[in-house]
Amino acid sequence: MEANNLNVIVGEGTCGIAAGSKEVIEAFRKHAPEMNIRTVGCVGMCHQEVITEINDGNGNRHIYGNVTKKTVPSIIKFHKGEGDLPEDQLIFSPDNQDLDKWRYLAHQTRIALRNVGYLDPTSISEYQARDGYKAIKKILADMTPEQVIEEVKISCIRGRGGAGFPTHVKWNFAKQSEGDIKYLICNGDEGDPGAFMDRSLLEGDPHNVIEGMLIAAYSFGASKGYAYIRAEYPLAVKNFGKAIKDAHELGVLGDNIQGTNFSFDIKIKEGAGAFVCGEETALIASIEGDRGMPRFKPPFPAIKGLFGKPTIINNVETLANLPWIINKGGKAYASHGTEDSKGTKVFALAGAIKKGGLVEVPMGTKIRDVLEDIGGGSSSDKPLKAVQLGGPSGGCVPENLFDTTIEYAAINATGAIMGSGGMIVMDESTCMVDLSKYFLSFTQNESCGKCTFCRIGTLRMRELLSKICDGHGEMEDIEALEELTEQIKKSSLCGLGQTAPNPVATTLKYFRNEYEAHIKDKRCPAGVCKSLITHTIISTDCTGCSLCEIQCPVNAITGQKKVKGSYVIDQAACINCGMCFEVCNSKAIKVE
């Protein structure tokens, strides 16, 4: 095979860069300078980074995973006909199209993510080659704003940021509002631990989001737009900024677009990383230069929003679906999903799962199918215990409800929420009380402090959870947690406070026995809470290797090297850090 006819495509999203994509690119340039090299965003198989594709331009693709600078030469040799196929790294080839690794993508239906991982996000011509800006040209030539809203109504798409409000209804509110200027805000303030859906879209397919903003703006008459992107997403800010510049040069952004009376421009506002700014009125305050704090509604932003003008805030994923809906039709989009929830949904799959990454599936897919068929099941080979849906203010769905379908009503019935799409998987080594404390600590720290129930109520809940994890809990604490849950939900001003108690509510509902074990038996069933566990050495399994003694940070372990069964742990000195458990190769450390 002639190497100068080969194209090398390297995934260079944030996850790819972290895994060493720049070193991989450098290795290809060093060992095969005649090959054509280009970069793309993250295709979503984050567990396989760095991902590299070699193709001959005739549709013959070889895709490799976990590529490093050391494995690049073997890949080059194969494609030059000088070596064997590096099968361990192969994900897909013309002769191997059903490999288990490839099924991760094969099981998905990609609409919002259709371009991510396939095009260079800094190239507007590559976006145009994949029908880019075809939708905005179509509506400017042939559709009225009312027809655009009607097409989106037919699609039945609901906001993908968490609330699930029908998109066309939101637009109609703003269209009917009076104002000399109307604003559209793209909400890229993604703050959920473990979530990276919006980042990947902004990094990997920024023109798609810009075209979605153009469609939304045209529908209700917005002339100015803001893309609110977290400052800790520097690659997203960089790629989106270049995309805005290139769109201007192409004439699809700015004044009198395509020779029409429609004008629309976009500015990037870099957010400072406050979770509460995901709430729309807090986000508006942040853009206006004030502290990001929510305000009472009404008036709703569609009536009185940014700088007092009618404003619509749409999530990144919502916007990324719009060009496809206009090009393919609302009916085509609505053909996916269920009666309650149409279309597809993007999830960020993370936690105790073998194949973490981005997943886009039709609404109506079972949670179990995502975790097992796509995610590959537990990464630790321990049984899966639960999945946290909806981010830190979502809820925990236990394993016996994994056959629940992914749709708004069904997810809400479990006590969790769809949220923006975070999906954190837990195996049996997770303590659900400790997990609730973690998520509540996050939302408590991120509370803006404006309303008392959120500011003080979540603090009291965190104190109670710490008390239980420390072994000082009483049964009355469970009742107090339940009462606080109800009061905070009912009385908080914004969605952060209204949903913050969800992890506690769902773990109390499905894992109450773990709370009672901590309180009544002074025992942590998962072996996590340090105050409630002990580490001992099983003398019959101890090989006398001394690794535990060497690694113990407080010198609590003594014994004679190379003498089997000689090592013991001084319980008075032990701090239950678990280091001995981690390093013991003979599994002689017992945790109970």
C-alpha positions as CSV (number, residue, x, y, z in Angstrom):
1,M,0.0,0.0,0.0
2,E,1.4,3.4,-0.9
3,A,1.7,5.4,2.3
4,N,1.4,8.8,0.6
5,N,-2.2,7.8,-0.4
6,L,-3.2,7.1,3.2
7,N,-5.0,9.5,5.5
8,V,-4.3,9.5,9.2
9,I,-7.2,10.8,11.4
10,V,-6.4,11.3,15.1
11,G,-9.1,12.1,17.8
12,E,-8.0,15.3,19.5
13,G,-10.8,16.2,21.8
14,T,-9.9,17.0,25.4
15,C,-9.9,13.3,26.3
16,G,-7.7,12.5,23.4
17,I,-5.2,15.2,24.2
18,A,-5.1,14.0,27.8
19,A,-4.4,10.5,26.6
20,G,-1.4,11.7,24.4
21,S,-2.8,12.5,21.0
22,K,-0.2,15.2,20.3
23,E,2.6,12.6,20.9
24,V,0.8,10.2,18.6
25,I,0.6,12.9,15.8
26,E,4.2,13.7,16.3
27,A,5.1,10.0,15.9
28,F,3.2,9.7,12.7
29,R,5.0,12.8,11.3
30,K,8.3,11.3,12.3
31,H,7.8,7.8,11.0
32,A,5.6,8.5,8.0
33,P,5.9,12.1,6.9
34,E,4.3,11.2,3.6
35,M,1.0,10.4,5.2
36,N,-1.8,13.0,5.3
37,I,-2.6,13.8,8.9
38,R,-5.7,15.6,10.2
39,T,-7.5,15.8,13.6
40,V,-11.1,15.4,14.6
41,G,-13.1,15.7,17.9
42,C,-13.9,12.9,20.3
43,V,-16.0,10.2,18.7
44,G,-17.2,9.3,22.2
45,M,-15.1,6.1,22.8
46,C,-13.2,7.8,25.6
47,H,-12.2,4.4,27.0
48,Q,-10.2,3.8,23.8
49,E,-8.3,7.1,23.5
50,V,-6.1,7.8,21.6
51,I,-8.2,6.7,18.7
52,T,-6.6,6.7,15.2
53,E,-8.1,5.9,11.8
54,I,-6.1,5.1,8.7
55,N,-8.0,5.2,5.4
56,D,-7.1,5.1,1.8
57,G,-9.7,7.7,0.6
58,N,-11.8,4.9,-1.0
59,G,-13.9,4.1,2.0
60,N,-11.5,1.5,3.4
61,R,-11.1,2.3,7.1
62,H,-8.9,0.8,9.8
63,I,-9.6,2.2,13.2
64,Y,-7.3,1.6,16.2
65,G,-7.7,2.3,19.9
66,N,-5.3,3.0,22.8
67,V,-2.7,4.2,20.3
68,T,0.5,5.5,21.8
69,K,3.7,6.9,20.2
70,K,5.3,3.5,20.8
71,T,2.6,1.6,18.9
72,V,2.5,4.0,15.9
73,P,5.4,2.3,14.1
74,S,3.7,-1.1,14.1
75,I,0.5,0.5,12.6
76,I,2.5,2.2,9.9
77,K,4.4,-1.0,9.1
78,F,1.1,-2.9,8.5
79,H,-0.2,-0.3,6.2
80,K,3.0,-0.2,4.3
81,G,2.7,-4.0,3.9
82,E,5.8,-4.6,6.1
83,G,4.2,-6.0,9.2
84,D,1.3,-7.9,10.8
85,L,-2.1,-6.3,11.7
86,P,-1.9,-5.0,15.2
87,E,-5.1,-6.9,16.2
88,D,-5.0,-5.9,19.9
89,Q,-5.6,-2.3,19.0
90,L,-8.0,-2.9,16.1
91,I,-11.5,-1.5,16.6
92,F,-12.8,-1.7,13.0
93,S,-11.6,-2.7,9.6
94,P,-13.2,-3.8,6.3
95,D,-12.6,-7.4,7.3
96,N,-13.5,-7.0,11.0
97,Q,-16.7,-5.0,11.2
98,D,-18.3,-6.8,14.1
99,L,-15.6,-6.5,16.8
100,D,-16.9,-6.1,20.3
101,K,-15.1,-2.7,20.6
102,W,-16.9,-1.4,17.5
103,R,-20.3,-2.4,18.9
104,Y,-20.0,0.6,21.3
105,L,-20.9,2.9,18.4
106,A,-22.9,0.4,16.4
107,H,-25.6,0.2,19.1
108,Q,-26.1,3.9,19.0
109,T,-28.4,6.3,17.0
110,R,-26.5,9.5,16.4
111,I,-28.3,12.7,15.5
112,A,-26.8,15.4,17.8
113,L,-23.4,13.7,17.7
114,R,-23.6,12.8,14.0
115,N,-20.5,14.8,13.1
116,V,-18.4,14.6,16.3
117,G,-15.3,12.5,15.6
118,Y,-15.8,12.6,11.9
119,L,-14.9,16.1,10.9
120,D,-12.2,18.6,11.8
121,P,-14.0,21.1,14.0
122,T,-11.9,23.9,12.8
123,S,-12.8,23.4,9.2
124,I,-16.0,25.0,8.0
125,S,-15.6,23.3,4.6
126,E,-15.7,19.9,6.2
127,Y,-18.9,20.9,8.0
128,Q,-20.4,22.1,4.7
129,A,-19.4,18.7,3.1
130,R,-21.7,17.1,5.7
131,D,-24.7,19.2,4.8
132,G,-23.5,22.0,7.1
133,Y,-25.5,25.3,6.9
134,K,-27.9,23.7,4.5
135,A,-30.7,24.0,7.0
136,I,-30.3,27.8,7.6
137,K,-30.1,28.4,3.9
138,K,-33.3,26.3,3.4
139,I,-35.3,28.2,6.0
140,L,-34.1,31.6,4.8
141,A,-35.1,30.7,1.2
142,D,-38.3,28.8,1.8
143,M,-39.7,29.0,5.4
144,T,-41.3,31.6,7.5
145,P,-40.5,31.7,11.3
146,E,-43.9,30.2,11.9
147,Q,-43.2,27.3,9.7
148,V,-39.9,26.7,11.5
149,I,-41.6,26.6,14.8
150,E,-44.3,24.2,13.4
151,E,-41.5,21.9,12.1
152,V,-39.9,21.8,15.5
153,K,-43.3,21.3,17.1
154,I,-43.8,18.2,14.9
155,S,-40.5,16.9,16.0
156,C,-41.7,17.1,19.7
157,I,-38.2,17.8,20.8
158,R,-38.0,18.9,24.4
159,G,-35.1,20.9,26.0
160,R,-32.2,18.6,26.6
161,G,-30.8,20.7,29.5
162,G,-32.8,19.0,32.1
163,A,-36.2,20.5,32.5
164,G,-37.6,18.9,29.3
165,F,-39.8,21.9,28.4
166,P,-41.2,21.7,24.8
167,T,-38.8,23.8,22.6
168,H,-41.5,25.2,20.3
169,V,-43.6,26.4,23.2
170,K,-40.6,28.3,24.6
171,W,-39.9,29.9,21.2
172,N,-43.6,30.9,20.8
173,F,-43.5,32.8,24.1
174,A,-40.5,34.8,22.9
175,K,-42.0,35.4,19.4
176,Q,-45.1,36.9,20.9
177,S,-43.1,39.1,23.3
178,E,-42.5,42.7,22.3
179,G,-39.0,44.0,22.2
180,D,-36.7,46.0,19.9
181,I,-34.0,43.4,20.6
182,K,-34.4,39.8,21.4
183,Y,-31.6,37.5,22.6
184,L,-30.8,33.8,22.3
185,I,-28.4,32.2,24.7
186,C,-26.7,28.9,24.2
187,N,-26.3,27.4,27.6
188,G,-23.0,25.6,27.7
189,D,-22.6,25.9,31.5
190,E,-22.1,22.2,32.0
191,G,-21.2,21.7,35.7
192,D,-22.3,18.1,36.6
193,P,-19.5,15.9,37.9
194,G,-18.9,13.3,35.2
195,A,-20.8,15.1,32.4
196,F,-19.1,16.2,29.2
197,M,-21.8,16.0,26.5
198,D,-21.9,19.8,25.9
199,R,-18.1,20.1,25.9
200,S,-17.7,17.4,23.3
201,L,-20.3,19.1,21.0
202,L,-18.8,22.5,21.4
203,E,-15.3,21.2,20.8
204,G,-16.1,18.6,18.1
205,D,-18.9,20.2,16.1
206,P,-19.1,23.9,16.8
207,H,-20.7,24.9,13.5
208,N,-23.6,22.5,14.2
209,V,-24.3,24.4,17.4
210,I,-24.0,27.8,15.6
211,E,-26.4,26.7,12.9
212,G,-28.8,25.5,15.6
213,M,-28.6,29.0,17.2
214,L,-29.3,30.6,13.8
215,I,-32.4,28.4,13.4
216,A,-33.7,29.2,16.9
217,A,-32.9,32.9,16.5
218,Y,-34.8,33.1,13.2
219,S,-37.9,31.4,14.6
220,F,-38.6,34.1,17.2
221,G,-36.7,37.1,15.9
222,A,-33.5,37.2,17.9
223,S,-30.7,39.4,16.5
224,K,-28.1,38.9,19.2
225,G,-26.8,35.7,20.8
226,Y,-24.4,34.6,23.5
227,A,-22.7,31.3,23.8
228,Y,-22.1,30.8,27.6
229,I,-19.2,28.4,27.8
230,R,-17.3,27.5,30.9
231,A,-13.8,29.0,31.0
232,E,-12.4,25.6,32.1
233,Y,-13.4,24.4,28.6
234,P,-10.5,26.2,26.7
235,L,-10.6,23.9,23.6
236,A,-14.4,24.5,23.3
237,V,-13.9,28.3,23.6
238,K,-11.1,28.2,21.0
239,N,-12.9,26.0,18.5
240,F,-16.2,27.9,18.9
241,G,-14.5,31.2,18.5
242,K,-12.9,30.1,15.3
243,A,-16.2,28.8,14.0
244,I,-17.9,32.1,14.7
245,K,-15.1,33.9,12.7
246,D,-15.4,31.4,9.8
247,A,-19.2,31.6,9.7
248,H,-18.9,35.4,9.4
249,E,-16.5,35.0,6.4
250,L,-18.9,32.5,4.8
251,G,-21.8,35.0,5.2
252,V,-24.0,32.8,7.4
253,L,-23.5,34.9,10.5
254,G,-23.7,38.7,10.9
255,D,-25.8,41.3,9.1
256,N,-28.3,40.5,6.3
257,I,-27.5,36.8,6.2
258,Q,-27.7,35.4,2.6
259,G,-29.0,38.7,1.4
260,T,-32.1,38.6,3.6
261,N,-33.4,40.9,6.4
262,F,-32.3,38.4,9.0
263,S,-29.3,39.4,11.0
264,F,-27.8,37.5,13.9
265,D,-24.5,37.6,15.7
266,I,-22.9,35.6,18.5
267,K,-20.6,36.6,21.4
268,I,-18.9,34.1,23.7
269,K,-19.2,34.6,27.4
270,E,-16.8,32.5,29.4
271,G,-18.4,31.4,32.6
272,A,-16.5,31.2,35.9
273,G,-17.6,27.7,36.8
274,A,-20.6,28.2,39.1
275,F,-23.0,25.3,39.0
276,V,-25.9,27.5,39.8
277,C,-25.3,29.4,36.5
278,G,-26.9,26.4,34.7
279,E,-30.2,27.9,36.0
280,E,-31.4,30.4,33.4
281,T,-31.9,33.5,35.5
282,A,-28.6,33.0,37.2
283,L,-26.9,32.6,33.9
284,I,-28.5,35.8,32.6
285,A,-27.2,37.7,35.7
286,S,-23.8,36.3,35.0
287,I,-23.8,37.6,31.5
288,E,-25.0,41.0,32.7
289,G,-21.9,41.2,34.9
290,D,-23.6,40.4,38.2
291,R,-23.1,37.5,40.6
292,G,-24.8,34.4,39.2
293,M,-27.9,34.2,41.4
294,P,-31.4,33.2,40.3
295,R,-34.4,35.5,40.7
296,F,-38.1,34.9,41.1
297,K,-40.2,34.0,38.1
298,P,-42.4,35.4,36.6
299,P,-41.5,37.4,34.6
300,F,-40.0,34.6,32.6
301,P,-36.9,35.3,30.5
302,A,-39.0,34.8,27.3
303,I,-40.8,38.0,28.4
304,K,-38.1,39.9,30.3
305,G,-34.6,38.3,30.2
306,L,-31.1,39.5,29.3
307,F,-30.9,43.3,29.8
308,G,-34.7,43.3,30.3
309,K,-35.3,42.0,26.7
310,P,-37.1,38.8,25.6
311,T,-34.6,36.0,25.8
312,I,-34.5,32.3,25.1
313,I,-32.0,30.0,26.6
314,N,-31.4,26.7,24.8
315,N,-29.1,23.9,25.8
316,V,-26.2,22.9,23.5
317,E,-27.6,19.5,22.8
318,T,-31.0,20.9,21.9
319,L,-29.4,23.3,19.4
320,A,-27.3,20.5,17.9
321,N,-30.4,18.6,16.9
322,L,-32.1,21.5,15.1
323,P,-30.2,21.5,11.7
324,W,-30.9,17.7,11.4
325,I,-34.6,18.3,12.2
326,I,-34.9,21.0,9.5
327,N,-33.0,19.0,6.9
328,K,-34.8,15.6,7.6
329,G,-38.1,16.9,8.9
330,G,-39.8,16.9,12.2
331,K,-41.6,13.6,11.5
332,A,-38.2,11.9,11.0
333,Y,-37.0,13.0,14.4
334,A,-40.3,12.1,16.1
335,S,-40.0,8.6,14.5
336,H,-37.4,7.9,17.2
337,G,-38.4,7.5,20.8
338,T,-41.7,6.9,22.6
339,E,-45.0,8.6,22.8
340,D,-43.9,10.5,25.9
341,S,-40.4,11.4,24.7
342,K,-39.3,11.7,21.1
343,G,-35.9,11.7,19.5
344,T,-32.6,10.7,21.0
345,K,-30.7,11.6,24.1
346,V,-26.9,12.0,24.7
347,F,-25.4,10.6,27.9
348,A,-22.0,10.8,29.4
349,L,-21.3,7.3,30.7
350,A,-18.8,7.3,33.6
351,G,-18.0,5.5,36.9
352,A,-17.7,1.8,37.4
353,I,-18.3,0.9,33.8
354,K,-15.9,-0.8,31.3
355,K,-16.6,1.4,28.3
356,G,-17.0,5.0,29.4
357,G,-17.7,7.8,27.0
358,L,-20.5,9.5,25.1
359,V,-23.6,7.6,24.2
360,E,-26.6,8.7,22.1
361,V,-29.6,6.4,22.0
362,P,-33.2,6.7,21.0
363,M,-35.6,7.6,23.8
364,G,-37.2,4.4,25.1
365,T,-34.0,2.5,25.3
366,K,-33.7,0.6,28.6
367,I,-31.1,1.7,31.1
368,R,-29.8,-1.8,31.2
369,D,-29.1,-1.8,27.4
370,V,-27.0,1.3,27.8
371,L,-25.0,-0.1,30.7
372,E,-24.5,-3.6,29.4
373,D,-24.8,-3.6,25.6
374,I,-22.9,-0.4,25.1
375,G,-21.0,0.2,28.4
376,G,-20.0,-3.4,28.7
377,G,-21.0,-3.8,32.3
378,S,-19.0,-3.4,35.5
379,S,-15.4,-2.4,35.2
380,S,-14.5,-4.1,38.4
381,D,-16.5,-7.3,37.5
382,K,-18.4,-6.8,40.8
383,P,-22.2,-6.7,40.3
384,L,-23.6,-3.3,39.3
385,K,-25.5,-1.7,42.2
386,A,-27.1,1.5,40.9
387,V,-26.8,4.4,38.4
388,Q,-27.0,8.1,39.2
389,L,-29.1,9.9,36.6
390,G,-29.4,13.6,36.2
391,G,-26.1,14.7,37.8
392,P,-25.5,15.7,41.4
393,S,-29.1,16.7,41.9
394,G,-30.4,13.6,40.2
395,G,-31.3,10.4,41.8
396,C,-30.0,6.8,42.2
397,V,-31.8,4.1,40.2
398,P,-31.1,0.6,41.7
399,E,-30.2,-2.4,39.7
400,N,-33.6,-4.0,39.9
401,L,-35.0,-1.0,38.0
402,F,-32.5,-1.1,35.2
403,D,-35.2,-2.2,32.8
404,T,-36.8,1.2,33.1
405,T,-37.0,2.9,29.7
406,I,-35.2,6.2,29.2
407,E,-38.0,8.7,28.9
408,Y,-39.0,11.6,31.0
409,A,-42.0,10.2,32.8
410,A,-40.5,6.8,33.4
411,I,-37.2,8.2,34.8
412,N,-39.1,10.7,37.0
413,A,-41.2,7.8,38.4
414,T,-38.1,6.3,39.9
415,G,-37.3,9.5,41.8
416,A,-34.4,10.4,39.5
417,I,-34.5,13.0,36.7
418,M,-33.3,12.9,33.1
419,G,-31.2,16.0,33.7
420,S,-28.7,17.0,31.1
421,G,-27.5,13.4,30.7
422,G,-25.0,12.5,33.3
423,M,-24.9,8.7,34.0
424,I,-22.7,7.7,36.9
425,V,-22.5,3.9,37.4
426,M,-21.8,2.3,40.8
427,D,-20.9,-1.3,41.7
428,E,-21.3,-3.1,45.0
429,S,-18.3,-1.4,46.5
430,T,-20.2,1.9,46.7
431,C,-21.6,3.0,50.0
432,M,-24.9,4.7,49.2
433,V,-24.8,6.9,52.3
434,D,-21.3,8.1,51.6
435,L,-22.4,8.7,47.9
436,S,-25.3,10.8,49.1
437,K,-23.0,12.8,51.3
438,Y,-20.7,13.4,48.3
439,F,-23.4,14.7,46.0
440,L,-25.1,16.7,48.7
441,S,-21.7,18.3,49.6
442,F,-21.3,19.3,45.9
443,T,-24.7,21.0,45.7
444,Q,-24.3,22.5,49.1
445,N,-21.0,24.1,48.1
446,E,-22.5,25.3,44.9
447,S,-25.6,26.8,46.4
448,C,-25.5,30.6,45.8
449,G,-26.9,31.1,49.3
450,K,-29.8,33.3,48.3
451,C,-32.6,31.2,49.9
452,T,-32.5,29.9,53.4
453,F,-33.8,26.4,52.7
454,C,-31.1,25.7,50.1
455,R,-28.3,27.5,52.0
456,I,-29.0,26.1,55.5
457,G,-31.2,23.1,54.8
458,T,-28.6,21.4,52.6
459,L,-25.9,22.1,55.2
460,R,-28.0,20.5,57.9
461,M,-28.5,17.4,55.6
462,R,-24.8,17.1,55.0
463,E,-24.1,17.3,58.7
464,L,-26.6,14.5,59.4
465,L,-25.1,12.3,56.6
466,S,-21.6,12.9,58.1
467,K,-22.9,11.9,61.5
468,I,-24.2,8.7,60.1
469,C,-21.1,7.9,58.1
470,D,-19.0,8.6,61.2
471,G,-21.0,6.0,63.2
472,H,-22.8,8.5,65.5
473,G,-26.2,8.4,63.7
474,E,-29.5,7.8,65.4
475,M,-32.7,6.6,63.8
476,E,-34.3,10.0,64.3
477,D,-31.7,11.3,61.8
478,I,-33.4,9.5,59.0
479,E,-36.7,11.2,59.9
480,A,-34.9,14.5,59.9
481,L,-33.4,13.9,56.5
482,E,-36.8,13.0,55.1
483,E,-38.4,16.1,56.5
484,L,-35.6,18.4,55.3
485,T,-35.9,16.7,51.8
486,E,-39.5,17.7,51.5
487,Q,-39.0,21.2,52.9
488,I,-36.0,22.1,50.7
489,K,-37.7,20.8,47.6
490,K,-40.9,22.8,48.2
491,S,-39.3,26.0,49.4
492,S,-36.2,26.6,47.3
493,L,-36.2,29.3,44.7
494,C,-34.5,27.5,41.8
495,G,-33.9,24.1,40.4
496,L,-30.6,23.6,42.3
497,G,-32.3,23.7,45.7
498,Q,-35.5,22.0,44.4
499,T,-33.5,19.0,43.3
500,A,-30.5,18.9,45.6
501,P,-32.1,16.4,48.1
502,N,-32.8,13.9,45.3
503,P,-29.8,11.7,45.9
504,V,-30.7,11.4,49.6
505,A,-34.4,10.8,48.8
506,T,-33.7,8.0,46.3
507,T,-31.0,6.3,48.4
508,L,-33.4,6.4,51.4
509,K,-36.1,4.9,49.2
510,Y,-34.0,2.1,47.7
511,F,-31.1,1.6,50.1
512,R,-32.6,2.3,53.5
513,N,-31.1,-0.9,54.9
514,E,-27.7,0.7,54.4
515,Y,-28.6,3.7,56.5
516,E,-30.0,1.5,59.2
517,A,-26.8,-0.7,59.2
518,H,-24.7,2.4,59.7
519,I,-27.0,3.5,62.6
520,K,-28.1,0.3,64.3
521,D,-25.2,-2.0,63.7
522,K,-22.5,0.6,63.4
523,R,-21.4,-1.1,60.2
524,C,-20.8,0.1,56.6
525,P,-21.9,-2.8,54.4
526,A,-19.8,-1.6,51.5
527,G,-16.7,-1.3,53.6
528,V,-16.2,2.4,52.8
529,C,-16.9,4.6,55.8
530,K,-13.6,4.6,57.7
531,S,-15.1,5.0,61.2
532,L,-17.2,1.8,60.7
533,I,-14.7,-0.6,59.3
534,T,-11.6,-2.5,60.4
535,H,-8.7,-3.9,58.4
536,T,-7.2,-7.2,59.5
537,I,-4.7,-9.6,58.0
538,I,-5.8,-13.2,57.4
539,S,-2.7,-15.1,58.7
540,T,-3.3,-18.2,56.5
541,D,-3.3,-16.1,53.3
542,C,-0.4,-13.8,54.3
543,T,2.8,-14.6,52.3
544,G,5.1,-12.4,54.3
545,C,5.9,-10.2,51.3
546,S,6.0,-7.1,53.5
547,L,4.3,-4.8,50.9
548,C,1.6,-3.8,53.4
549,E,4.2,-2.8,56.0
550,I,6.2,-0.8,53.5
551,Q,3.1,1.1,52.2
552,C,1.4,1.7,55.6
553,P,1.6,5.5,56.2
554,V,1.3,5.3,60.0
555,N,3.5,2.2,60.7
556,A,0.5,0.3,62.0
557,I,1.6,-3.0,60.4
558,T,4.4,-5.2,61.8
559,G,5.8,-8.6,61.0
560,Q,8.8,-10.6,59.8
561,K,9.6,-10.4,56.1
562,K,9.4,-13.7,54.2
563,V,7.7,-15.4,57.2
564,K,4.1,-16.4,56.2
565,G,1.4,-15.2,58.5
566,S,3.6,-13.1,60.6
567,Y,2.1,-9.7,59.8
568,V,-0.6,-8.0,62.0
569,I,-2.3,-4.6,62.1
570,D,-2.3,-2.5,65.3
571,Q,-6.0,-1.4,65.4
572,A,-5.2,1.5,67.7
573,A,-2.8,3.0,65.2
574,C,-4.7,2.0,62.0
575,I,-6.4,4.9,60.2
576,N,-8.3,2.6,57.7
577,C,-6.8,4.3,54.7
578,G,-7.0,1.0,52.7
579,M,-3.4,1.2,51.4
580,C,-2.7,-2.3,52.6
581,F,-5.7,-3.6,50.9
582,E,-4.7,-2.0,47.6
583,V,-1.1,-3.4,47.6
584,C,-1.8,-6.9,48.9
585,N,-1.3,-9.3,46.1
586,S,-2.4,-12.4,48.1
587,K,-5.8,-10.8,49.1
588,A,-4.9,-11.4,52.8
589,I,-6.4,-8.1,53.9
590,K,-10.0,-8.4,55.3
591,V,-12.2,-5.4,55.4
592,E,-15.4,-5.6,57.6
